[in-house]
Amino acid sequence: MKIHIKNGRVIDPASGLDAVLDIYVAASHIVGIGAPAAGPSQGRRSAPSGGSEAWGPSIPADFHANQTIDASGLIVCPGLVDLSVRLREPGLEYMATLETEMHAAAVGGITSLACPPDTDPPLDEPGLVEMLKFRAKHMPGPRVYPVGALTRKLKGEGITEMAELTEAGCIAFSQADAPLIDTQVLLRAMEYAKTFELSVWLRPQDPHLAREGVAHDGVVAARLGFPPIPVPAETVALSTILLLVRETGARVHLARLSSRAGIEMVRHAKQDGLPITCDVGIHHVHLSEMDTADFNAHCHLIPPLRSQRDRDAIRHGLEDGTIDAICSDHAPVDDDAKELPFQEAEPGATGVELLLPLTLKWARETGLPLTKALGYITQHPAAILGVDAGRIGIGRPADLCLFDPEATWVVNRANLASLGKNSPFLGLEMQGRVQYTLIDGHLDFRRGNHH
């Protein structure tokens, strides 16, 4: 399939490219990028400064498109890369299925995603990982990168055969939200990972300090009587992890930071040269404990929404590069599990379809240039995954997201493709909507009548 995408504003955060250009796609790759409405003979321009990697100055001479997409008024950026998408398979199909969530991710402009190992059974055996990879490969939707279980059955007792799981297709190893109480097991896991140069992903939370907690230990929890999760639940776990990183030299990705104190610790650790990266969930970029004040179970998240000061620290940590990436932390939950009192409701929010509009909202609110903001959901997460994604350039895979930055829409149950209708943003208006998603040169999603 040969596709000509014309007149789009092409933004590639990796190279800083931001210009109206045409993109030519053939055999699942980008084969040409050039000035709009230029034939093969005129389409030879020198690349913009610093952008030679991003776009070649020529258009293939023998190019005849099977399909032309007029991207006038649209932004063409690399397909989004999401570091945490729960696909709920195997075992939790009553919440969502591989098919529905892969489709929802494509609707959200996501072309590559990592899925955590907390399925049922957990992803702790090569056969399970291979089955998931096989199923995902034979379905439309994003490229799926499984994160393997760090310990057997996620019980925190014995480490998995990480080398075998890597061969089966795992890109990293994690406990998801399951506790790992035994620090000796964590040390052994990091030593093993370092030996094979594997990546360990950890969400810092001390299970004793967070025990039975559901909300940030602040004014709202005190007033409403919610069992609290104090900030030291994050920082105590974080200090343990950072000390073990220092000891082992293992490459660790810190998932879903939530507190100002935790971000400050990561800032210092990075300055010391520790091999760490970190992310935050998109909901934590916008919301705080104040959003839980009306007992809205859609705001029951892991980690909890913290104070407005913590939320501001997250934004600052993104702007100064302490935080490397933003993920959707997509966790579809069935209605029965959400329509319960706040404390009993299953935590989590649907996120794949809101990752882009909420990132755009944050950029507008802070005056951040689009090239920088989009980097947190394209090139940076791709680098953490260690995959060839999140960039636009000749010879690169044609994974592209085309979105209308001005389109407004209201988040409601009917227009969310995910089976999970659990979002704190239900009923609110968003600006920015995906119109086309190309994965591997194939048009995986197209919104009807985008103009």
Backbone torsions as a table, in degrees:
resi	resn	phi	psi	omega
1	MET	NA	122.8	177.2
2	LYS	-105.4	124.3	-176.5
3	ILE	-122.6	133.4	176.0
4	HIS	-110.6	115.0	177.6
5	ILE	-100.6	113.2	-172.2
6	LYS	-114.4	149.0	172.5
7	ASN	65.6	20.5	179.0
8	GLY	-87.5	152.6	172.6
9	ARG	-83.7	106.0	-174.1
10	VAL	-88.4	121.0	177.7
11	ILE	-119.1	120.1	176.2
12	ASP	-122.4	100.6	-176.3
13	PRO	-56.5	-33.2	-174.9
14	ALA	-62.8	-35.5	-177.4
15	SER	-107.9	-7.7	-176.9
16	GLY	81.0	7.5	-179.3
17	LEU	-66.5	133.3	175.4
18	ASP	-152.4	95.3	-175.9
19	ALA	-157.0	156.7	174.9
20	VAL	-80.5	115.5	-174.9
21	LEU	-143.1	163.4	171.5
22	ASP	-101.5	145.5	177.5
23	ILE	-120.7	137.5	-178.3
24	TYR	-117.2	126.5	-175.4
25	VAL	-118.9	132.5	174.6
26	ALA	-151.5	144.9	176.6
27	ALA	50.1	45.2	173.8
28	SER	69.9	4.9	-179.9
29	HIS	-124.6	163.1	172.2
30	ILE	-82.1	120.2	-176.1
31	VAL	-107.3	-12.1	178.9
32	GLY	-163.2	147.8	175.0
33	ILE	-141.2	128.1	-177.1
34	GLY	-159.0	-178.1	-178.0
35	ALA	-65.8	143.0	-179.5
36	PRO	-59.5	148.5	173.1
37	ALA	57.1	23.9	178.1
38	ALA	-102.6	129.8	175.4
39	GLY	-72.1	174.5	-178.4
40	PRO	-54.8	-34.7	-176.6
41	SER	-74.8	-35.0	-177.0
42	GLN	-90.3	-14.8	-169.5
43	GLY	-78.8	33.5	-178.8
44	ARG	-112.8	103.7	178.6
45	ARG	-127.7	156.7	175.5
46	SER	-74.9	148.7	-178.1
47	ALA	-70.3	152.2	177.6
48	PRO	-64.9	156.3	-177.0
49	SER	-57.3	133.4	178.5
50	GLY	75.9	-1.3	-175.1
51	GLY	-113.6	15.6	-175.8
52	SER	-60.1	-31.8	178.7
53	GLU	-71.0	-28.5	-170.7
54	ALA	-80.1	-37.8	-178.9
55	TRP	-147.6	136.7	178.6
56	GLY	-84.6	151.0	-175.0
57	PRO	-80.5	1.4	-175.0
58	SER	-120.7	160.5	177.3
59	ILE	-115.7	135.1	-178.5
60	PRO	-57.7	130.6	-173.3
61	ALA	-65.7	-32.1	-174.5
62	ASP	-98.4	25.1	-173.2
63	PHE	-82.5	121.5	173.8
64	HIS	-128.4	111.4	-173.0
65	ALA	-72.8	138.1	168.8
66	ASN	-80.6	-24.6	-176.0
67	GLN	-146.7	136.8	176.5
68	THR	-118.9	130.5	176.7
69	ILE	-110.8	119.7	176.4
70	ASP	-83.7	108.8	-176.2
71	ALA	-99.7	23.0	177.3
72	SER	-56.4	130.7	-179.9
73	GLY	81.6	-4.5	-179.7
74	LEU	-105.4	155.6	171.7
75	ILE	-100.8	132.1	177.3
76	VAL	-107.6	115.6	-179.7
77	CYS	-129.7	169.2	175.8
78	PRO	-58.2	149.3	173.8
79	GLY	-55.8	143.6	-176.6
80	LEU	-71.5	149.8	179.7
81	VAL	-120.3	119.6	-172.5
82	ASP	-113.6	125.6	-174.3
83	LEU	-85.3	-7.0	179.4
84	SER	-153.3	98.8	178.5
85	VAL	-129.0	112.9	176.8
86	ARG	-81.4	116.5	-179.8
87	LEU	-91.7	-8.6	174.3
88	ARG	65.5	6.4	173.4
89	GLU	-118.8	143.2	0.2
90	PRO	-81.1	157.5	164.1
91	GLY	97.7	-21.6	-175.2
92	LEU	-121.5	38.9	-174.1
93	GLU	-65.2	-16.1	177.8
94	TYR	-69.6	-19.1	177.1
95	MET	-88.9	-39.8	-177.9
96	ALA	-173.4	166.2	177.7
97	THR	-124.8	163.0	177.9
98	LEU	-54.1	-44.9	-176.9
99	GLU	-61.9	-49.1	-176.6
100	THR	-66.7	-40.8	-174.2
101	GLU	-77.8	-32.0	174.3
102	MET	-65.6	-39.6	177.9
103	HIS	-65.5	-44.4	179.4
104	ALA	-59.7	-39.0	178.9
105	ALA	-63.6	-42.8	177.9
106	ALA	-63.9	-38.5	176.4
107	VAL	-60.0	-32.9	179.6
108	GLY	-85.2	3.6	178.2
109	GLY	84.3	9.7	-178.0
110	ILE	-86.2	129.2	-178.6
111	THR	-115.2	-13.3	175.0
112	SER	-141.7	138.5	179.2
113	LEU	-146.1	152.6	173.2
114	ALA	-107.0	135.7	178.0
115	CYS	-114.0	131.6	-178.7
116	PRO	-66.9	163.3	-173.7
117	PRO	-86.3	4.6	-173.1
118	ASP	-85.6	53.1	173.6
119	THR	-89.7	-171.9	179.5
120	ASP	-132.4	101.9	2.8
121	PRO	-74.5	162.0	178.6
122	PRO	-64.5	160.9	-179.0
123	LEU	-80.1	73.9	-177.3
124	ASP	-117.6	4.8	179.3
125	GLU	-132.9	141.2	-177.8
126	PRO	-53.2	-39.2	-178.2
127	GLY	-59.8	-39.6	179.6
128	LEU	-66.9	-41.0	-179.9
129	VAL	-66.3	-44.4	179.8
130	GLU	-62.5	-38.7	179.3
131	MET	-64.3	-44.5	179.3
132	LEU	-62.4	-46.0	179.4
133	LYS	-60.4	-43.5	-178.2
134	PHE	-62.5	-47.9	-179.3
135	ARG	-62.1	-43.9	-177.7
136	ALA	-65.7	-37.0	-177.3
137	LYS	-66.6	-30.9	-176.8
138	HIS	-96.1	21.4	176.9
139	MET	-126.0	150.6	171.6
140	PRO	-66.0	155.9	179.1
141	GLY	124.8	-176.9	-173.1
142	PRO	-64.6	165.7	170.0
143	ARG	-71.7	132.0	-176.3
144	VAL	-107.3	126.2	178.4
145	TYR	-116.3	104.3	-178.8
146	PRO	-71.2	140.8	170.7
147	VAL	-99.2	122.9	-175.9
148	GLY	-80.1	160.3	176.9
149	ALA	-71.0	134.8	179.2
150	LEU	-74.6	-36.8	178.4
151	THR	-124.1	156.9	-177.9
152	ARG	-61.3	130.3	-179.0
153	LYS	56.9	15.3	-177.3
154	LEU	59.7	25.9	-176.4
155	LYS	-86.2	-8.0	176.5
156	GLY	77.3	16.8	-174.9
157	GLU	-106.6	-48.7	179.9
158	GLY	-130.2	140.9	-176.6
159	ILE	-76.5	154.0	-179.2
160	THR	-81.5	171.3	175.6
161	GLU	-80.7	80.4	-171.7
162	MET	-62.0	-36.9	-179.3
163	ALA	-63.1	-42.7	179.0
164	GLU	-65.8	-41.2	179.5
165	LEU	-65.1	-33.4	176.9
166	THR	-64.7	-43.0	177.5
167	GLU	-61.2	-32.4	-180.0
168	ALA	-76.6	-13.5	176.2
169	GLY	126.8	4.6	178.9
170	CYS	-76.0	139.9	-179.2
171	ILE	-101.7	-11.4	-179.7
172	ALA	-167.2	178.6	-177.4
173	PHE	-135.4	139.5	-171.2
174	SER	-153.1	162.9	171.8
175	GLN	-99.4	3.3	-170.8
176	ALA	51.1	-123.6	179.6
177	ASP	-102.4	7.9	179.8
178	ALA	-77.3	137.4	-177.1
179	PRO	-70.3	148.9	171.2
180	LEU	-124.7	93.5	-171.8
181	ILE	-79.8	-33.8	-174.7
182	ASP	-82.0	105.4	-176.7
183	THR	-68.4	-22.8	176.0
184	GLN	-67.4	-39.4	176.7
185	VAL	-61.9	-41.8	179.1
186	LEU	-63.0	-42.0	177.6
187	LEU	-61.3	-46.7	179.9
188	ARG	-61.4	-41.6	-179.5
189	ALA	-62.4	-42.3	179.9
190	MET	-68.0	-38.9	177.9
191	GLU	-62.8	-43.3	178.8
192	TYR	-61.2	-48.0	-178.2
193	ALA	-60.5	-41.3	-180.0
194	LYS	-64.3	-40.4	179.7
195	THR	-56.7	-41.8	-176.9
196	PHE	-100.0	8.2	-178.1
197	GLU	53.5	47.4	177.4
198	LEU	-99.2	162.2	-177.6
199	SER	-104.4	134.5	177.9
200	VAL	-109.0	129.2	179.2
201	TRP	-109.1	123.7	-177.7
202	LEU	-130.3	135.8	172.4
203	ARG	-98.4	112.8	-173.7
204	PRO	-72.0	108.7	172.7
205	GLN	-154.0	121.7	177.5
206	ASP	-75.8	118.4	-173.9
207	PRO	-66.0	-26.0	179.7
208	HIS	-74.9	-44.6	-179.4
209	LEU	-70.7	-25.4	-178.2
210	ALA	-95.6	1.4	-170.0
211	ARG	-50.8	122.4	176.6
212	GLU	60.8	9.4	177.9
213	GLY	-77.4	152.7	179.7
214	VAL	-130.6	-13.4	-175.0
215	ALA	-145.6	162.1	178.7
216	HIS	-58.4	139.5	-179.7
217	ASP	-77.1	82.3	-176.6
218	GLY	-147.7	-162.6	-173.7
219	VAL	-62.1	-37.9	-175.7
220	VAL	-68.8	-47.7	179.3
221	ALA	-60.5	-39.6	179.5
222	ALA	-62.6	-41.1	-177.7
223	ARG	-72.7	-38.2	-174.8
224	LEU	-92.6	-6.8	178.7
225	GLY	76.8	25.1	177.2
226	PHE	-77.0	135.9	172.2
227	PRO	-59.9	129.4	-170.3
228	PRO	-90.1	154.9	168.4
229	ILE	-117.8	103.3	-176.5
230	PRO	-73.4	158.0	177.1
231	VAL	-55.6	-38.7	177.7
232	PRO	-57.9	-19.3	174.0
233	ALA	-59.2	-35.4	177.8
234	GLU	-81.5	-46.2	-172.2
235	THR	-73.6	-34.1	177.5
236	VAL	-64.6	-45.8	178.2
237	ALA	-63.3	-40.2	-178.2
238	LEU	-63.7	-41.6	-179.2
239	SER	-64.8	-38.1	176.2
240	THR	-60.9	-48.9	-178.5
241	ILE	-60.5	-46.0	-177.0
242	LEU	-65.2	-37.1	177.3
243	LEU	-64.8	-38.6	-179.7
244	LEU	-73.4	-31.6	174.7
245	VAL	-63.9	-44.3	179.1
246	ARG	-59.6	-38.6	-177.6
247	GLU	-71.8	-42.5	-170.5
248	THR	-100.4	-25.4	-174.2
249	GLY	76.2	11.0	-179.4
250	ALA	-67.9	149.2	178.3
251	ARG	-85.0	116.4	-175.0
252	VAL	-122.9	134.6	173.4
253	HIS	-107.3	125.4	-179.2
254	LEU	-93.6	117.7	-173.4
255	ALA	-95.2	135.0	169.9
256	ARG	58.6	57.9	172.7
257	LEU	-65.9	149.4	-176.5
258	SER	-134.3	-10.9	-171.4
259	SER	-123.0	152.1	177.4
260	ARG	-59.7	-43.2	-179.0
261	ALA	-63.8	-40.2	178.7
262	GLY	-64.6	-41.6	-179.7
263	ILE	-64.9	-38.5	179.2
264	GLU	-63.1	-40.5	178.3
265	MET	-63.5	-41.2	179.4
266	VAL	-66.3	-39.6	178.8
267	ARG	-56.8	-48.0	-179.9
268	HIS	-66.1	-40.3	-179.2
269	ALA	-64.0	-38.0	177.9
270	LYS	-67.3	-39.2	178.0
271	GLN	-62.9	-29.7	177.3
272	ASP	-79.5	-3.9	176.6
273	GLY	85.9	16.4	178.0
274	LEU	-67.4	143.7	-176.7
275	PRO	-79.6	65.1	-176.7
276	ILE	-122.6	153.1	170.0
277	THR	-132.8	167.1	178.0
278	CYS	-153.0	160.7	177.4
279	ASP	-135.9	169.2	170.7
280	VAL	-131.3	156.4	174.5
281	GLY	-81.4	145.2	-176.6
282	ILE	-59.5	-31.7	-178.9
283	HIS	-64.6	-32.8	-178.3
284	HIS	-75.7	-13.8	176.1
285	VAL	-74.6	-24.9	-174.1
286	HIS	-112.0	-35.0	-168.2
287	LEU	-105.0	162.9	176.6
288	SER	-141.6	-178.7	179.7
289	GLU	-55.7	-26.9	-178.9
290	MET	-60.5	-27.4	-179.4
291	ASP	-74.3	-10.8	177.4
292	THR	-93.7	-2.4	-171.5
293	ALA	-64.2	-21.6	180.0
294	ASP	-100.6	22.6	177.4
295	PHE	63.6	23.1	-178.1
296	ASN	-71.6	108.2	-176.1
297	ALA	-65.6	-17.9	175.6
298	HIS	-65.8	-18.3	178.2
299	CYS	-95.9	7.4	174.2
300	HIS	-82.5	100.9	-173.9
301	LEU	-124.7	162.8	173.0
302	ILE	-121.4	123.6	-9.2
303	PRO	-65.3	168.2	-176.4
304	PRO	-70.8	157.0	172.0
305	LEU	-68.2	126.1	-173.9
306	ARG	-101.4	-162.4	-173.7
307	SER	-69.6	165.2	177.8
308	GLN	-63.5	-30.2	176.7
309	ARG	-64.9	-40.2	176.2
310	ASP	-64.7	-42.6	179.9
311	ARG	-61.2	-42.4	178.8
312	ASP	-63.9	-35.2	178.7
313	ALA	-66.9	-34.3	176.1
314	ILE	-62.3	-46.9	179.8
315	ARG	-61.9	-41.9	179.3
316	HIS	-65.7	-40.9	179.3
317	GLY	-63.4	-31.3	175.5
318	LEU	-71.5	-46.9	-176.0
319	GLU	-63.4	-35.6	-178.3
320	ASP	-92.9	3.1	174.4
321	GLY	86.0	3.1	176.1
322	THR	-63.9	-42.7	176.6
323	ILE	-92.8	128.6	-171.8
324	ASP	-86.7	-31.1	-171.4
325	ALA	-152.6	159.3	173.3
326	ILE	-115.1	136.5	175.4
327	CYS	-122.5	165.6	179.9
328	SER	-79.6	-22.2	-172.0
329	ASP	47.0	46.5	-174.3
330	HIS	-63.6	119.4	-180.0
331	ALA	-138.3	85.0	178.5
332	PRO	-66.5	133.2	-178.6
333	VAL	-128.0	141.0	180.0
334	ASP	-73.6	156.2	-175.2
335	ASP	-56.8	-39.8	-177.4
336	ASP	-58.5	-35.1	-176.9
337	ALA	-83.1	-17.7	-179.8
338	LYS	-97.7	-28.5	-176.4
339	GLU	-85.2	54.2	-179.7
340	LEU	-129.1	166.5	173.4
341	PRO	-54.9	148.4	-174.4
342	PHE	-43.3	-48.3	-174.4
343	GLN	-67.1	-28.8	-176.8
344	GLU	-94.6	-16.4	-175.7
345	ALA	-66.3	147.3	176.1
346	GLU	-66.7	129.5	179.6
347	PRO	-73.3	156.3	175.8
348	GLY	125.0	155.7	178.9
349	ALA	-139.5	148.6	173.4
350	THR	-71.7	144.6	-172.3
351	GLY	-146.8	-18.5	-171.5
352	VAL	-61.3	-34.0	-177.2
353	GLU	-84.2	-9.0	-177.7
354	LEU	-108.8	-6.9	-176.9
355	LEU	-57.6	-47.8	-178.5
356	LEU	-68.3	-55.3	-178.0
357	PRO	-60.4	-34.0	179.3
358	LEU	-73.5	-30.7	174.7
359	THR	-68.8	-40.7	177.7
360	LEU	-64.3	-39.2	179.1
361	LYS	-61.9	-44.2	178.4
362	TRP	-62.2	-41.9	179.9
363	ALA	-63.1	-42.0	178.9
364	ARG	-63.9	-43.3	-176.5
365	GLU	-67.1	-29.0	-175.6
366	THR	-106.5	-3.4	-179.2
367	GLY	71.5	22.4	-179.5
368	LEU	-77.1	134.6	177.1
369	PRO	-60.4	144.9	-179.4
370	LEU	-58.9	-38.1	-178.7
371	THR	-59.4	-36.8	-179.3
372	LYS	-77.0	-46.4	-176.8
373	ALA	-60.2	-44.3	-177.5
374	LEU	-67.1	-23.3	178.2
375	GLY	-60.6	-29.6	-178.0
376	TYR	-72.5	-15.3	179.6
377	ILE	-120.9	12.2	177.5
378	THR	-132.0	-86.7	-171.0
379	GLN	-65.8	-40.3	-176.2
380	HIS	-66.8	-50.5	176.8
381	PRO	-61.8	-32.6	177.8
382	ALA	-63.3	-38.8	178.4
383	ALA	-66.0	-38.7	178.1
384	ILE	-64.3	-41.0	177.8
385	LEU	-70.4	-25.1	-176.3
386	GLY	73.8	35.8	-178.5
387	VAL	-121.0	157.9	-179.2
388	ASP	-81.9	83.4	-177.7
389	ALA	-154.8	175.1	173.7
390	GLY	76.9	15.6	179.2
391	ARG	-141.2	155.3	175.3
392	ILE	-112.4	128.5	178.1
393	GLY	-174.0	156.7	179.8
394	ILE	-65.0	134.3	-178.7
395	GLY	88.7	-9.0	179.3
396	ARG	-85.4	157.8	176.1
397	PRO	-58.1	139.9	-179.5
398	ALA	-83.1	73.7	173.9
399	ASP	-106.8	105.8	-171.9
400	LEU	-134.5	148.7	175.9
401	CYS	-121.1	125.1	177.2
402	LEU	-112.8	118.9	-177.3
403	PHE	-132.8	153.4	177.5
404	ASP	-95.4	109.7	-175.3
405	PRO	-69.8	-15.8	-176.9
406	GLU	-99.0	-16.3	-175.4
407	ALA	-62.1	131.4	176.7
408	THR	-110.1	147.6	178.9
409	TRP	-156.1	154.6	-179.0
410	VAL	-102.9	130.9	179.3
411	VAL	-72.7	117.5	173.4
412	ASN	-144.1	168.5	-175.5
413	ARG	-57.4	-38.3	-174.5
414	ALA	-67.1	-35.0	-175.2
415	ASN	-99.4	11.4	171.6
416	LEU	-94.1	123.9	-179.1
417	ALA	-74.7	-27.9	179.2
418	SER	-62.7	147.4	174.2
419	LEU	-67.7	-22.5	177.2
420	GLY	-81.9	117.9	179.1
421	LYS	-101.7	17.6	-172.4
422	ASN	-91.4	95.9	179.6
423	SER	-138.7	136.3	174.5
424	PRO	-64.5	-14.0	-174.0
425	PHE	-99.6	10.2	177.7
426	LEU	-56.1	133.1	177.6
427	GLY	87.6	-5.5	-178.2
428	LEU	-100.4	151.8	-179.3
429	GLU	-86.9	135.7	176.4
430	MET	-112.3	153.3	173.6
431	GLN	-120.6	127.3	-176.9
432	GLY	109.4	121.8	-178.3
433	ARG	-146.8	136.2	179.5
434	VAL	-67.7	134.5	177.7
435	GLN	-109.5	-33.3	178.3
436	TYR	-143.7	142.5	171.5
437	THR	-128.3	121.3	175.8
438	LEU	-105.2	128.9	176.7
439	ILE	-124.9	119.2	180.0
440	ASP	57.8	37.9	177.6
441	GLY	77.3	3.5	-178.8
442	HIS	-108.8	135.4	-179.8
443	LEU	-76.3	97.6	-174.9
444	ASP	-83.5	-28.7	179.7
445	PHE	-144.7	137.5	176.1
446	ARG	-141.7	123.9	178.0
447	ARG	-81.1	135.3	-179.5
448	GLY	-63.9	137.6	175.1
449	ASN	44.6	67.1	-174.3
450	HIS	-72.6	-18.8	-179.2
451	HIS	-92.1	NA	NA
